[in-house]
Amino acid sequence: MRETVQILLDPDAVALPPTADELETLTQMVRGHLELLIPEVEPAVRRLKKDSVPQYCALACVGEARGKLRAEPIRRFGGEVGYARCLARTLNALCDHYESLGARP
């Protein structure tokens, strides 16, 4: 998961963005990773102390991830590339929460 995120968020990818086929593949990979990770994080987060800051932050991240999966690319925000990078940043944050719960993505 982290490797896929790194490909999309690599500063060199700004100068040389992935081809259309690569971008489609990477976007689908990130979407798939999010779809796998959300159901792993959410129940683990709910076991944290109720109304704690870590619980609130992780649940907010889960909600954002779900929202990003429902969203569509918008030209104003970079189109397909911007959407893929947005998903990658969300996946990266969700991986952070998952790891803080003692697991490895």
TORVEX-949040 format. One record per residue: x, y negated, z of N, C-alpha, C, O in turn; residue in three letters; residue number from 0. Coordinates in steps of 0.001 Angstrom, whole numbers, plus 500000, padded with zeros to 6 digits. Layout:
% TORVEX-949040
<<X Y Z> <X Y Z> <X Y Z> <X Y Z> 'ALA' NUM>
...
% end
This chain:
% TORVEX-949040
<<500827 501190 500000> <500000 500000 500000> <500868 498751 500000> <500628 497807 499248> 'MET' 0>
<<501881 498766 500859> <502759 497589 500930> <503527 497394 499623> <503780 496260 499217> 'ARG' 1>
<<503894 498477 498973> <504624 498363 497707> <503758 497704 496639> <504241 496870 495873> 'GLU' 2>
<<502498 498071 496586> <501588 497474 495615> <501413 495988 495899> <501415 495167 494981> 'THR' 3>
<<501261 495649 497173> <501147 494249 497571> <502390 493473 497138> <502288 492367 496607> 'VAL' 4>
<<503552 494058 497367> <504813 493380 497042> <504919 493094 495549> <505422 492043 495154> 'GLN' 5>
<<504453 494012 494723> <504507 493791 493272> <503708 492546 492896> <504165 491731 492095> 'ILE' 6>
<<502522 492402 493470> <501664 491267 493127> <502108 489960 493762> <501888 488889 493197> 'LEU' 7>
<<502729 490037 494930> <503103 488810 495644> <504567 488447 495485> <505019 487452 496053> 'LEU' 8>
<<505308 489220 494734> <506717 488935 494485> <506832 487566 493811> <506161 487312 492811> 'ASP' 9>
<<507676 486684 494351> <507811 485355 493731> <508204 485408 492256> <507838 484511 491496> 'PRO' 10>
<<508938 486435 491836> <509306 486551 490428> <508094 486852 489548> <508120 486577 488349> 'ASP' 11>
<<507030 487413 490131> <505823 487724 489364> <505098 486454 488934> <504276 486489 488019> 'ALA' 12>
<<505395 485338 489587> <504777 484071 489181> <505342 483648 487832> <504605 483198 486954> 'VAL' 13>
<<506661 483798 487673> <507297 483428 486413> <507011 484460 485322> <506823 484107 484157> 'ALA' 14>
<<506979 485731 485708> <506706 486812 484767> <505545 487646 485281> <505759 488718 485848> 'LEU' 15>
<<504323 487174 485093> <503173 487925 485615> <503042 489269 484911> <503533 489440 483795> 'PRO' 16>
<<502385 490216 485559> <502194 491524 484936> <501368 491419 483657> <500585 490485 483486> 'PRO' 17>
<<501550 492381 482769> <500738 492428 481550> <499284 492680 481944> <498992 493018 483091> 'THR' 18>
<<498389 492516 480998> <496961 492712 481277> <496686 494130 481762> <495913 494324 482701> 'ALA' 19>
<<497310 495122 481132> <497105 496510 481559> <497678 496762 482948> <497051 497428 483772> 'ASP' 20>
<<498874 496227 483206> <499477 496379 484529> <498618 495698 485592> <498413 496235 486681> 'GLU' 21>
<<498126 494523 485261> <497304 493776 486206> <496016 494527 486531> <495599 494577 487688> 'LEU' 22>
<<495396 495101 485528> <494172 495869 485766> <494461 497065 486672> <493698 497354 487594> 'GLU' 23>
<<495561 497753 486404> <495939 498909 487225> <496227 498484 488657> <495748 499115 489599> 'THR' 24>
<<497013 497410 488830> <497349 496935 490170> <496102 496474 490924> <495955 496750 492114> 'LEU' 25>
<<495219 495781 490238> <493988 495312 490882> <493158 496493 491359> <492651 496483 492480> 'THR' 26>
<<493016 497504 490522> <492247 498683 490919> <492921 499422 492073> <492243 499961 492947> 'GLN' 27>
<<494254 499446 492075> <494972 500082 493185> <494714 499350 494493> <494437 499975 495517> 'MET' 28>
<<494805 498032 494458> <494586 497245 495674> <493138 497403 496147> <492888 497558 497342> 'VAL' 29>
<<492204 497363 495226> <490803 497558 495598> <490610 498933 496249> <489918 499057 497259> 'ARG' 30>
<<491222 499949 495668> <491123 501293 496237> <491747 501390 497612> <491207 502040 498507> 'GLY' 31>
<<492897 500734 497777> <493543 500723 499100> <492635 500059 500131> <492491 500557 501247> 'HIS' 32>
<<492025 498937 499757> <491118 498253 500679> <489931 499141 501030> <489527 499216 502190> 'LEU' 33>
<<489380 499803 500038> <488226 500670 500285> <488580 501839 501204> <487726 502331 501941> 'GLU' 34>
<<489831 502280 501162> <490279 503350 502063> <490593 502833 503461> <490306 503496 504458> 'LEU' 35>
<<491179 501654 503524> <491669 501139 504797> <490564 500532 505666> <490608 500657 506890> 'LEU' 36>
<<489597 499893 505066> <488517 499257 505845> <487864 500250 506807> <487742 499943 507992> 'ILE' 37>
<<487437 501436 506338> <486793 502358 507277> <487745 502959 508310> <487294 503550 509291> 'PRO' 38>
<<489040 502818 508105> <490013 503279 509101> <490209 502220 510194> <490342 502551 511373> 'GLU' 39>
<<490224 500968 509796> <490498 499875 510730> <489289 499561 511598> <489416 499385 512810> 'VAL' 40>
<<488144 499493 510990> <486957 499020 511713> <486647 499823 512980> <486466 499214 514035> 'GLU' 41>
<<486577 501155 512931> <486264 501876 514174> <487372 501750 515219> <487096 501712 516418> 'PRO' 42>
<<488618 501685 514767> <489728 501533 515714> <489667 500175 516404> <489966 500065 517593> 'ALA' 43>
<<489281 499148 515661> <489187 497802 516222> <488048 497727 517234> <488163 497039 518248> 'VAL' 44>
<<486986 498408 516972> <485835 498370 517882> <486159 499021 519235> <485439 498809 520210> 'ARG' 45>
<<487227 499804 519294> <487644 500401 520561> <488484 499430 521405> <488748 499694 522578> 'ARG' 46>
<<488895 498322 520813> <489634 497320 521578> <488692 496648 522577> <487470 496773 522495> 'LEU' 47>
<<489291 495947 523503> <488503 495231 524502> <487513 494298 523796> <487891 493502 522936> 'LYS' 48>
<<486257 494416 524176> <485208 493627 523538> <485479 492133 523698> <485874 491659 524764> 'LYS' 49>
<<485255 491420 522619> <485431 489963 522568> <486867 489517 522797> <487112 488375 523185> 'ASP' 50>
<<487814 490412 522558> <489222 490020 522674> <489656 489335 521377> <489033 489519 520331> 'SER' 51>
<<490710 488558 521454> <491231 487869 520272> <491674 488876 519209> <491339 488696 518039> 'VAL' 52>
<<492426 489943 519576> <492809 490908 518545> <491598 491559 517857> <491609 491776 516645> 'PRO' 53>
<<490569 491863 518632> <489378 492460 518037> <488712 491472 517082> <488346 491829 515962> 'GLN' 54>
<<488560 490247 517527> <487925 489227 516697> <488696 489026 515388> <488097 488984 514314> 'TYR' 55>
<<490006 488904 515479> <490831 488661 514286> <490765 489836 513310> <490614 489638 512104> 'CYS' 56>
<<490878 491043 513828> <490844 492222 512958> <489473 492383 512304> <489393 492719 511122> 'ALA' 57>
<<488404 492151 513049> <487067 492256 512462> <486831 491155 511422> <486153 491383 510421> 'LEU' 58>
<<487384 489980 511656> <487290 488909 510660> <488014 489319 509384> <487541 489045 508282> 'ALA' 59>
<<489156 489973 509533> <489917 490442 508376> <489133 491506 507611> <489119 491504 506380> 'CYS' 60>
<<488486 492405 508331> <487650 493424 507692> <486514 492755 506917> <486227 493133 505781> 'VAL' 61>
<<485880 491774 507525> <484808 491049 506844> <485306 490332 505599> <484640 490332 504564> 'GLY' 62>
<<486476 489722 505703> <487045 489039 504541> <487366 490042 503440> <487130 489772 502262> 'GLU' 63>
<<487900 491191 503818> <488222 492217 502826> <486964 492665 502084> <486974 492809 500861> 'ALA' 64>
<<485896 492879 502823> <484633 493264 502177> <484148 492176 501225> <483667 492465 500129> 'ARG' 65>
<<484279 490930 501653> <483873 489819 500800> <484710 489723 499536> <484181 489456 498456> 'GLY' 66>
<<486004 489936 499663> <486887 489877 498489> <486561 490998 497514> <486655 490810 496301> 'LYS' 67>
<<486180 492161 498029> <485807 493262 497139> <484543 492950 496354> <484379 493428 495232> 'LEU' 68>
<<483646 492152 496932> <482412 491765 496239> <482634 490601 495271> <481844 490394 494350> 'ARG' 69>
<<483698 489854 495484> <483953 488650 494685> <484383 489009 493263> <484745 490148 492970> 'ALA' 70>
<<484331 488021 492409> <484757 488148 491020> <485892 487156 490778> <485983 486138 491464> 'GLU' 71>
<<486748 487444 489815> <487797 486480 489467> <487183 485149 489016> <486172 485121 488315> 'PRO' 72>
<<487811 484061 489431> <487344 482724 489067> <488504 482001 488388> <489613 481951 488921> 'ILE' 73>
<<488243 481454 487234> <489298 480783 486463> <489965 479678 487277> <491182 479504 487223> 'ARG' 74>
<<489173 478946 488018> <489689 477832 488814> <490752 478283 489818> <491651 477517 490163> 'ARG' 75>
<<490644 479523 490281> <491590 480045 491270> <492573 481037 490668> <493057 481930 491364> 'PHE' 76>
<<492871 480892 489391> <493897 481717 488768> <493390 482909 487997> <494179 483744 487554> 'GLY' 77>
<<492088 483005 487828> <491529 484096 487030> <491875 485462 487588> <491878 485671 488801> 'GLY' 78>
<<492164 486384 486694> <492447 487768 487074> <493687 487880 487955> <493696 488638 488925> 'GLU' 79>
<<494732 487128 487620> <495971 487179 488403> <495730 486618 489801> <496173 487202 490790> 'VAL' 80>
<<495038 485499 489884> <494740 484898 491183> <493889 485817 492045> <494104 485923 493253> 'GLY' 81>
<<492925 486479 491424> <492063 487416 492145> <492876 488593 492683> <492718 488989 493838> 'TYR' 82>
<<493744 489147 491841> <494578 490276 492270> <495480 489869 493427> <495650 490632 494378> 'ALA' 83>
<<496051 488686 493355> <496924 488214 494439> <496131 487951 495717> <496625 488201 496816> 'ARG' 84>
<<494930 487458 495580> <494065 487244 496745> <493758 488578 497421> <493823 488694 498645> 'CYS' 85>
<<493422 489584 496608> <493186 490915 497160> <494445 491455 497841> <494368 492082 498898> 'LEU' 86>
<<495596 491209 497230> <496858 491700 497792> <497148 491053 499144> <497597 491734 500067> 'ALA' 87>
<<496899 489746 499276> <497109 489076 500559> <496168 489627 501623> <496553 489784 502782> 'ARG' 88>
<<494931 489918 501223> <493962 490488 502156> <494381 491889 502577> <494282 492236 503753> 'THR' 89>
<<494848 492694 501633> <495331 494036 501956> <496524 493959 502888> <496623 494749 503828> 'LEU' 90>
<<497421 493034 502651> <498592 492872 503503> <498169 492560 504942> <498712 493132 505887> 'ASN' 91>
<<497212 491665 505105> <496722 491315 506442> <496038 492506 507106> <496215 492740 508301> 'ALA' 92>
<<495262 493254 506337> <494587 494421 506892> <495602 495495 507301> <495417 496173 508312> 'LEU' 93>
<<496663 495648 506522> <497745 496570 506893> <498387 496133 508216> <498706 496968 509063> 'CYS' 94>
<<498570 494833 508384> <499132 494320 509648> <498254 494718 510826> <498759 495168 511855> 'ASP' 95>
<<496956 494556 510684> <496039 494927 511767> <496076 496424 512010> <496082 496869 513158> 'HIS' 96>
<<496099 497195 510950> <496154 498648 511061> <497416 499077 511813> <497358 499934 512695> 'TYR' 97>
<<498543 498482 511462> <499803 498805 512123> <499785 498383 513603> <500340 499074 514457> 'GLU' 98>
<<499154 497263 513888> <499111 496804 515282> <498280 497746 516145> <498395 497749 517371> 'SER' 99>
<<497441 498545 515488> <496647 499541 516217> <497428 500849 516393> <496911 501826 516934> 'LEU' 100>
<<498688 500847 515924> <499543 502018 516109> <499582 502982 514965> <500099 504090 515115> 'GLY' 101>
<<499054 502604 513824> <499048 503473 512643> <499957 502899 511575> <500418 501762 511683> 'ALA' 102>
<<500214 503692 510541> <501048 503246 509415> <500276 503447 508117> <499849 504566 507833> 'ARG' 103>
<<500081 502373 507305> <499380 502519 506018> <500254 503186 504966> <499815 503382 503833> 'PRO' 104>
% end
